[in-house]
Amino acid sequence: MKTLGTLFSALCLCTAVFAQLPASLSGTVTLPKPAVWNIAAPTSAQLPAAGTDKVYDFGIPVPLDTGLQLSGFTALGKGVHVKQLIFESEGALSLNFFFSDISAPEGTRFWLFNEYGVLGPYSPSEAALDGSFVTLPLGGQRCTLEIQSSRADAWFHARLQSAIYGIRADFLPAKGFGSSGNCNVNINCPQGTNWQTEKRSAVMLLTSGGSRFCSGALVNNTAEDGRPYILTANHCNVTTSTVFMFNYESPDCSDIDGPQTQTVNGAVIHARHAPSDFALLEMNFPPPANYFAYYSGWDRSGTATKDHVGIHHPKGDIKKISRDTSLILDTCYTCADPAQNHWKVQKWDSGTTEGGSSGSPLYDAAHRIVGQLHGGQASCSNPNGSDFYGKFSVSWEGGGTPDTRLRDWLDPANTGVMTLDGHQPSTAPVAYGVDISSFTSADSVTCADSANVFVLISNIGFQQLDSVCVQLNIGDDSLLQCKGGSWDYSDQVMFSFPSQSLGLFGENTFRAMAWSPGTTAADTAEYTVVRVHGAEVRLVVQYDLYPQEFSWEIKDASGNVVESGSGLNASAQSTDTLNICLPYACYTLRLSDSGEDGLCCGFGNGRAELLDINGIQIGAWSSFGASQELDFCNPYTPGLTDKDIFVFPNPASGSINVALPGNLYEQAELLLICDMNGKVLVKKENDLKYLNTFDVSNWAQGVYIVYMRSGKNKARTRFVKI
């Protein structure tokens, strides 16, 4: 059985992990900041130049060249030995790492995790052929490397070449993976119905030492031998440590985050040519069979036609599709070189492209690649903008040498064919087989009491299937769905289970069983949704003319940042609406503006508003200068009632916190804490704060009453001392 769920201990108990790791189990590495980066207030000049090229730089590599020699693993029982190392870089919006020379005993596995997600498990054998290993980014300024081994004398050696200091966070799942513009179209929407085969060719690339997102496609060659060639853009700055991600997409047309586990590390660069902006790489390893990767065909005739499709990953987002029904035009790119080495898509009829789309394939109506994206002006805010694709036909001969052209690699036998169809390798090891390729929901961590669950089934056998069933179990509840049809090898079918009840706070584990009736094909998997004991708040930000100056963060009562964001990638005068799931507790919202003029009014009329789950306004701001803070509690209530007094932890042993939401602490006149006999143990008048802490460690065990008065209004609650 395979587990596709989350690590609850990593995602939800992360604060405790960082605070209480035993010395034998962990250490902390404080990483330096980029030398030229203004942590507090990055200016537009510090951001990578956008130009018209459509790469997406999200981080700055910080050279380290540090050796890691880890030993002294801690035994956890049942033959498991663990070592943890914490990496921290103040102010980073994300962190990822460039390792080399990884070595460890056979069977060693390692993870990277924090409150925003889990990467892994990995094994040292997954490193590139040159020994390099680049990880995907995790949100936040701190994460943990955990290494597990079955050996008591375990060790882990590696060289940490660099850390990538994140300067943009909107692409991260915890920040809203839907970072691309809202005019983009998910690949599994109706517009992508006829492109379900080619979508398995499109990949997301992590390039430039792990600091840049681009797109690309797996391409076929005339030998049809499955050599894993990737076509992308030359300006993506591909290296031998490039990471390739397959099948990162929503399971349906809605914005649901996709799986990020189907990756291949490392490649050989065979050819590149700046005039037509192509790069051809060969991945160090073919994609595993369960990726169901497709090798796209191509057309090198250079004939301009109508009706084209682009498949891409804008801003590192889930896979999108764009369509143009008009005739593409012969053109130059900057036209400093007047050669007609690009195709011009005059405007998209559906969708668009953005930073991160560079290198993505342009398909003709025959489903063959005719070019890869170089750049352009198209965007959601510029729907009439054009895009430019380097011509496949020009790249075929390129600069006239094997390392500057496609011909030698994609037609190794020199057949001279003008077109080649795509290729699906027949690698099915069994006659009948099904695979649960994706098991997910809209949110893996939620405040809601139900979740929409999706199970994607793939045929991994060489025999056709005519029926597939999925049984979904959670607790004692069970649901069964069966579908009839015709599915060949690598074909997929989606099962949707809407509004599945989450009965427990904390982990709710779904178990799925898939099978094809009348055959031996079967598979099982698990998926975990964490239900938070809390509620959503909504932050609505209408930006002024300079959204890149604005940022925000929410801290808990201990000062830990639990959510944050910025306007780095927003358009002037646009609006962001963010639904944020917060556990019941008290928080501080801080708004910052590096231009020190807030969101209004000298340079556009913007504002920010914080609302509770019922749409009641908690606070609103516009002209606040450099920064503004608001203390609030979740849930929020606008008047003094019993529900307004929030005591935590409850039960308590050492100290308690008595909190008031909003500005009620300014109105409160008296706070009393009494035992059940009416004896007053605490009396506090007028100088109340939104968070009031009291030591109860020496109090007797039992029930105590917290009483508060504001004018004629009175409220009280109880807590238990243990």
Steps between C-alpha positions, in 0.01 A plus 500: 500500500627847421433807712424824317394700806670768707738463793278632777783515749703713262222726384308561820745448784786685337525772765549242772761320291710813459467602863574170670736290288741309726865588446577145395245518222559835334707806435428836341678660205445875467530590133629840384278745315577608143762772515310748281145424606300747708312262727257752642393675182609358163471758226397439141863555401605202715253264334632308199436691179190367331550626145279301268663163573261283698719342764401525866781577744380433854826495695861610533768228529725555803835317449598286800732213396457342843568137586241302696644206694209364703523205738381412849147409395237458773320165531121536494421130532395231253833532321457868407788744557450871438706818464351847456658827395317834497576765237400860569538822296338810644245667274500237224160440343608150398804274522642234274842345470769393253689196632785305344697186585222341705599166650341280765445128571261313274138542607548850640209736437472872565230769511474877518197637682347791688152631570449573129566153362704182471752408229608139473579234578814512286792262477862587411460291184260764362781754462607603150785315329742776604391455863291817517158511662270804498189510719172672428423814704318494833328811631638683803840584641563174683479130417625167630711238325415157643706193414387145584702181491465145627866493608617589851828630351317709238665801339414759237759697306428778251624835382255791526600707198237772543170593657239682295359794695137546392393851399158402364255273677176521304574176310521294820211265581452640850488851357247409234653286227267683261767766453439550128244745365134407525454496122716186478319172424579176682600212274209283619235757411288436187755692289751223578277202420673427168849551648501238776778304330731794426460640853704202624790632294502850653735549797591772746872573531692625804809656344781752558634318804153460647386864488288516182187337360456422131296255291590240241391182325619142459559444125512194278783406263485297180649192672206509744730345758376698800809716543371770740568816300354823638445805278499836678628857460867595490445806720370279784868447592469123526779312678592139568319532836164596345197334665206382285149465644231298322121505543480805727135581431159534661296177484211690340415848370504665844807644671621204705868452568663209320757234599861621516664161543553395138845645432824408326830660607779595263565507127760521226482810278538388138423812297397864530468794263423860599349630170205257520536478881495122536676262736488122471577295809498130571384408849741277689225243547185423298180592682373202705219299346242629749554857372338386171717753320428563132763589239357779284525500125624795292476678165815658353344612171479865603150538355280763665160359596194582709378362834776452755523402866757575769535286815702658779561578870465879552678619817563140599124444523300187417488412128308737270385499137474795259342501154527721192284434194662760270787461256843519664742743333865481395694759699819593681517535879673826596574553131854611578548181298251537212492124431150353506587242764186526715126435478275781619174412676309823441269457800360213703132415463509307828757524779834681486867451599706649783841478664578131540338413165832542314605188313147359481395328175278648230295224336334517160158355415664163429626491862865547398749749648593790272681723751584582862409824683761776507299796631239762426257750646195277548357486852166508676530877526596524131268256318589646160873449553703276268735211578807378311615139458840393368439301181560127518581513127780753558635310800520184286814629327576766764861614482609213278672283764370215719516717813295778336229304316226240558557283193773273636303410812140477379582326169799283592466281190475807272168387352418851385135485609319834526252391766495244778203396712518460873599179674360322806746235622336163561663415829208330672642208705164324553191414299256666739592779737357816655689773682369770734707773337355790697305513826428853614252765614460874457683562831717260697465733802158659550267668745198345326311196628503327161730450203461429129714194426636399157650165399676470162532145364744395224509180295852360547437169320527422130144366488210737449268558798124540454404577861667652806373529859619706796392448861572792734509441876534740793434358843195276476360678193543352154410622149521304175514633143541299180545626144481323167701594194805404299845570643824398332843506662571841663139618462356661811159549662409738783267416790355788706360462852352839598435626855656216697448559872804571719385379839823560691715800573850406394568215259218350292639213294321390184572153361434416137485162329490486121440195282373387162219241538580162350877561499788480745561876478486673841670774700460675836611836638447738790455876515484716812310827542573700814199677648601805700298600807453854378338720238592695190565871495503692175762759408399720205773721355438758229844616390608851410724577201802334666387158629861374529544732800230322703533193723315345791546235765298339778679397820369282780519592869858366517615721214524222241400598146215266402398666171655767279480646153588796282408689187824419319318338209173694509392754240440865584150567640418126498329320790601185687252310718666254736311246712725403791426204728612581856465290817295660775750730674618861499721655235665818379455617141777728376474695174818654357572740214863561403399828333370617840174628351266209573253405229350845450481773381792673328569216256166333444203424722548164668391346827520183709220340698492206741167317537391210717328186372161676512622799299517729806778753467782458751704790364561714191796715393604724212742783584710345777853617418778241535311242706186424697424226753176353631458253783201272446364167614340225299203470534421871497186654656418873496352529853584373850335160565603181675644378171737798488712378789742252349720302744781278380640250561198344665559282700819671622784405731756783489348822369185617324435765237179702520431665165247750369434535125512825302512815710291366790797503736500881473139506622535242779515650850548202729630144485464256790606139541328317785491148636173312541462638854500857370850585621661763273846384391561758226364852467600723211344837419514730194849407377380188321664386178367285220715218644538471879722227645479366856713244686278227650769239561458515880122494497305198617347271243140582421262731313544879497278785377626787282273805530512822293301826506468779243246768592169320544621194312630200690652173384659196655650163415673209672830318481639189666829490692667159480 
